[in-house]
């Protein structure tokens, strides 16, 4: 398949991907698209909040709890991305882990994996860096131990990586991003994922998804495929504006008579998925299996309370 007019290809990809989600919500029978790649390959939703991994964040929120516990859960969760392991912990201990449970969580993860369970998914497969001899020798710098150590450093007031005060006092999304980014072992991609999840919680009651965006590795590739001579962040901002001007721009029903269009955060994510889409096009053989007939209906979704 030959790709021409990358900008228009991107818009069609985004619009068709959301149309598929809408058809699933309406319980229409598959296939939901004539696009062979969208029928054969999996992509995240145009609105990041609709993805199962993002929907699980609402379970980790605790409106009446300590916001530090909620942020720590998000840091841990985005490094694991496997809700089943988290639900198993809750099943054994009656709650999702608190900051005071980090040693308990590590013991649980060790036992859970020894019993054949999986703690980590293939998504966001980022391994924190060891910064102390103790971290480096923990089970051969095992990812679970490094993830726990990273979280401990971020929330220990005596650590040079202590983040909570600067994060809490930050007056903007960019300042919060920079506070997270100051943590050793936490890169821009993961910082943005954590920040986006935090924006769904009741402890972040202002919608700031159009205030700031950063480009991760995948979104940089996607943005440069469309605007090769532009800074990736500038390209994402341009695509966000151009998408909003199209009469076919995807819209998310908020259930209160209002609608939401893709945010800067969403467009950044779409650029990442678009880079995958182009890779599939380049390697397309035409023999790929159509998986749409085996997909379940799209589940009911939760949305941040401050969006509604």
SEFI-184356 format. One record per residue (C-alpha): x, y negated, z. Coordinates in nm, 3 decimals, always signed. Last residue first. Example, Ala and Ser with C-alpha at 12.3 -4.5 7.8 and 13.67 -1.06 7.14 Angstrom:
% SEFI-184356
        c1        c2        c3
    +1.367    +0.106    +0.714
    +1.230    +0.450    +0.780
//
This chain:
% SEFI-184356
        c1        c2        c3
    -1.885    -1.657    +3.286
    -1.512    -1.691    +3.238
    -1.454    -1.755    +3.609
    -1.593    -1.410    +3.699
    -1.333    -1.236    +3.486
    -1.503    -0.989    +3.249
    -1.602    -0.627    +3.301
    -1.682    -0.405    +3.008
    -1.934    -0.134    +2.924
    -1.759    +0.155    +2.754
    -1.683    +0.177    +2.381
    -1.830    +0.498    +2.245
    -1.595    +0.793    +2.243
    -1.351    +0.852    +1.962
    -1.342    +1.183    +1.778
    -1.496    +1.061    +1.452
    -1.250    +0.769    +1.444
    -0.946    +0.999    +1.428
    -0.905    +1.011    +1.050
    -0.591    +1.217    +1.000
    -0.302    +1.071    +0.806
    -0.235    +1.216    +0.461
    -0.236    +0.883    +0.275
    +0.140    +0.855    +0.305
    +0.171    +0.518    +0.481
    +0.518    +0.431    +0.608
    +0.518    +0.066    +0.500
    +0.152    +0.025    +0.590
    +0.210    +0.176    +0.934
    +0.491    -0.072    +0.995
    +0.265    -0.356    +0.888
    +0.001    -0.246    +1.138
    +0.260    -0.220    +1.415
    +0.367    -0.580    +1.351
    -0.002    -0.671    +1.353
    -0.039    -0.521    +1.698
    +0.223    -0.762    +1.833
    +0.062    -1.052    +1.649
    -0.272    -0.952    +1.801
    -0.117    -0.971    +2.149
    -0.001    -1.327    +2.088
    -0.346    -1.403    +1.946
    -0.506    -1.276    +2.268
    -0.282    -1.486    +2.492
    -0.349    -1.791    +2.277
    -0.717    -1.720    +2.330
    -0.952    -1.527    +2.102
    -1.299    -1.684    +2.091
    -1.543    -1.674    +2.381
    -1.918    -1.697    +2.360
    -2.188    -1.836    +2.584
    -2.548    -1.736    +2.647
    -2.457    -1.592    +2.984
    -2.352    -1.246    +2.871
    -2.001    -1.353    +2.779
    -2.041    -1.236    +2.419
    -1.695    -1.212    +2.266
    -1.643    -1.380    +1.931
    -1.417    -1.285    +1.643
    -1.357    -1.567    +1.391
    -1.559    -1.504    +1.073
    -1.641    -1.871    +1.017
    -1.270    -1.938    +1.022
    -1.148    -2.246    +1.207
    -1.062    -2.058    +1.528
    -0.828    -1.830    +1.332
    -0.636    -2.131    +1.204
    -0.589    -2.270    +1.555
    -0.466    -1.942    +1.702
    -0.251    -1.880    +1.394
    -0.082    -2.217    +1.444
    -0.023    -2.150    +1.814
    +0.121    -1.808    +1.733
    +0.350    -1.961    +1.469
    +0.470    -2.224    +1.716
    +0.548    -1.947    +1.964
    +0.734    -1.752    +1.695
    +0.946    -2.054    +1.590
    +0.874    -2.097    +1.224
    +1.062    -1.999    +0.907
    +0.920    -1.649    +0.879
    +0.556    -1.758    +0.918
    +0.349    -1.445    +0.858
    +0.608    -1.170    +0.913
    +0.766    -1.398    +1.173
    +0.451    -1.389    +1.383
    +0.434    -1.010    +1.376
    +0.800    -0.962    +1.464
    +0.778    -1.216    +1.747
    +0.458    -1.050    +1.869
    +0.643    -0.722    +1.901
    +0.944    -0.862    +2.088
    +0.740    -1.081    +2.323
    +0.632    -1.435    +2.239
    +0.537    -1.669    +2.521
    +0.206    -1.846    +2.567
    +0.075    -2.145    +2.760
    -0.241    -2.341    +2.827
    -0.487    -2.141    +2.615
    -0.515    -1.851    +2.860
    -0.560    -2.090    +3.152
    -0.903    -1.985    +3.282
    -0.915    -2.104    +3.642
    -1.013    -1.877    +3.934
    -0.675    -1.710    +3.986
    -0.731    -1.521    +4.311
    -1.054    -1.374    +4.171
    -0.846    -1.178    +3.924
    -0.836    -1.191    +3.544
    -0.555    -1.448    +3.537
    -0.334    -1.212    +3.736
    -0.357    -0.968    +3.444
    -0.229    -1.236    +3.207
    +0.056    -1.325    +3.442
    +0.162    -0.963    +3.477
    +0.166    -0.915    +3.098
    +0.355    -1.243    +3.050
    +0.622    -1.147    +3.304
    +0.654    -0.805    +3.140
    +0.737    -0.958    +2.803
    +0.960    -1.232    +2.943
    +1.186    -0.994    +3.139
    +1.177    -0.878    +3.502
    +1.503    -0.721    +3.618
    +1.620    -1.018    +3.822
    +1.319    -1.229    +3.915
    +1.340    -1.582    +3.773
    +1.093    -1.474    +3.505
    +0.815    -1.450    +3.762
    +0.864    -1.812    +3.868
    +0.901    -1.914    +3.503
    +0.563    -1.760    +3.420
    +0.404    -1.934    +3.717
    +0.549    -2.264    +3.599
    +0.417    -2.199    +3.247
    +0.072    -2.127    +3.384
    +0.074    -2.456    +3.569
    +0.097    -2.601    +3.918
    +0.320    -2.338    +4.071
    +0.276    -2.324    +4.449
    +0.168    -1.960    +4.460
    +0.441    -1.846    +4.221
    +0.712    -2.042    +4.401
    +0.602    -1.902    +4.738
    +0.557    -1.545    +4.611
    +0.876    -1.494    +4.416
    +1.146    -1.359    +4.644
    +1.427    -1.253    +4.409
    +1.705    -1.388    +4.632
    +1.560    -1.154    +4.898
    +1.495    -1.266    +5.258
    +1.130    -1.350    +5.186
    +1.072    -0.991    +5.059
    +0.795    -0.999    +4.799
    +0.989    -0.985    +4.473
    +1.263    -0.765    +4.617
    +1.015    -0.502    +4.731
    +0.847    -0.505    +4.391
    +1.177    -0.446    +4.212
    +1.266    -0.166    +4.455
    +0.932    +0.008    +4.391
    +0.988    -0.014    +4.017
    +1.347    +0.110    +4.056
    +1.226    +0.407    +4.260
    +0.965    +0.496    +3.998
    +1.216    +0.455    +3.715
    +1.473    +0.691    +3.867
    +1.814    +0.529    +3.911
    +1.973    +0.871    +3.960
    +1.731    +0.968    +4.233
    +1.802    +0.638    +4.408
    +2.169    +0.580    +4.328
    +2.124    +0.253    +4.139
    +1.878    +0.113    +4.390
    +2.113    +0.176    +4.682
    +2.407    +0.034    +4.489
    +2.207    -0.283    +4.436
    +2.073    -0.453    +4.128
    +1.912    -0.161    +3.943
    +1.733    -0.273    +3.627
    +1.361    -0.217    +3.580
    +1.254    +0.038    +3.317
    +1.007    -0.089    +3.058
    +0.779    +0.150    +2.870
    +0.505    -0.105    +2.821
    +0.276    +0.179    +2.709
    +0.415    +0.535    +2.714
    +0.240    +0.610    +3.041
    +0.400    +0.644    +3.382
    +0.297    +0.828    +3.699
    +0.239    +1.172    +3.551
    +0.125    +1.465    +3.763
    +0.293    +1.806    +3.762
    +0.303    +1.875    +4.137
    +0.656    +1.732    +4.159
    +0.514    +1.421    +3.992
    +0.253    +1.371    +4.262
    +0.501    +1.450    +4.538
    +0.745    +1.184    +4.419
    +0.465    +0.935    +4.351
    +0.321    +0.990    +4.700
    +0.656    +0.940    +4.867
    +0.706    +0.619    +4.670
    +0.356    +0.499    +4.759
    +0.418    +0.562    +5.129
    +0.738    +0.358    +5.112
    +0.548    +0.081    +4.931
    +0.247    +0.091    +5.166
    +0.299    -0.241    +5.348
    +0.266    -0.419    +5.015
    -0.076    -0.259    +4.983
    -0.162    +0.053    +4.788
    -0.510    +0.120    +4.645
    -0.750    +0.243    +4.906
    -0.886    +0.560    +5.071
    -0.547    +0.727    +5.115
    -0.571    +1.051    +4.916
    -0.832    +0.944    +4.661
    -0.674    +0.599    +4.638
    -0.341    +0.758    +4.551
    -0.509    +0.978    +4.288
    -0.683    +0.673    +4.145
    -0.345    +0.508    +4.099
    -0.202    +0.812    +3.922
    -0.509    +0.829    +3.697
    -0.475    +0.458    +3.613
    -0.151    +0.511    +3.417
    +0.006    +0.184    +3.311
    +0.319    +0.239    +3.523
    +0.521    -0.084    +3.500
    +0.205    -0.289    +3.460
    +0.063    -0.119    +3.768
    +0.352    -0.204    +3.998
    +0.351    -0.575    +3.915
    -0.031    -0.576    +3.923
    -0.036    -0.409    +4.264
    +0.214    -0.664    +4.393
    -0.008    -0.947    +4.268
    -0.308    -0.800    +4.449
    -0.118    -0.740    +4.771
    +0.012    -1.097    +4.765
    -0.347    -1.217    +4.720
    -0.429    -1.077    +5.067
    -0.774    -0.927    +5.057
    -1.126    -1.068    +5.035
    -1.141    -1.091    +4.657
    -0.959    -0.759    +4.613
    -0.842    -0.695    +4.258
    -0.699    -0.355    +4.168
    -1.030    -0.234    +4.026
    -1.047    -0.537    +3.796
    -0.700    -0.446    +3.667
    -0.848    -0.123    +3.531
    -1.017    -0.320    +3.254
    -0.674    -0.426    +3.128
    -0.563    -0.067    +3.071
    -0.899    +0.018    +2.917
    -0.862    -0.264    +2.662
    -1.139    -0.524    +2.659
    -0.934    -0.789    +2.843
    -0.692    -0.803    +2.552
    -0.953    -0.952    +2.322
    -0.847    -0.837    +1.976
    -0.852    -0.480    +2.102
    -0.545    -0.260    +2.116
    -0.464    -0.054    +1.811
    -0.495    +0.318    +1.740
    -0.424    +0.462    +1.399
    -0.622    +0.668    +1.147
    -0.940    +0.467    +1.096
    -0.763    +0.132    +1.124
    -0.512    +0.261    +0.870
    -0.778    +0.383    +0.627
    -0.972    +0.052    +0.630
    -1.329    +0.153    +0.544
    -1.441    +0.074    +0.896
    -1.668    +0.200    +1.173
    -1.657    +0.566    +1.070
    -1.837    +0.642    +1.286
    -2.191    +0.630    +1.425
    -2.320    +0.306    +1.570
    -2.342    +0.290    +1.947
    -2.378    -0.091    +1.943
    -2.060    -0.118    +2.151
    -1.884    +0.104    +1.896
    -1.993    -0.131    +1.620
    -1.861    -0.429    +1.816
    -1.524    -0.263    +1.870
    -1.491    -0.190    +1.497
    -1.585    -0.550    +1.417
    -1.304    -0.660    +1.649
    -1.047    -0.470    +1.444
    -1.196    -0.600    +1.121
    -1.153    -0.961    +1.229
    -0.795    -0.918    +1.349
    -0.682    -0.721    +1.043
    -0.858    -0.960    +0.806
    -0.685    -1.254    +0.973
    -0.346    -1.087    +0.954
    -0.388    -0.992    +0.588
    -0.483    -1.355    +0.517
    -0.159    -1.478    +0.671
    +0.045    -1.206    +0.506
    -0.056    -1.301    +0.152
    +0.059    -0.979    -0.015
    +0.097    -0.629    +0.128
    +0.145    -0.334    -0.105
    +0.000    +0.000    +0.000
//
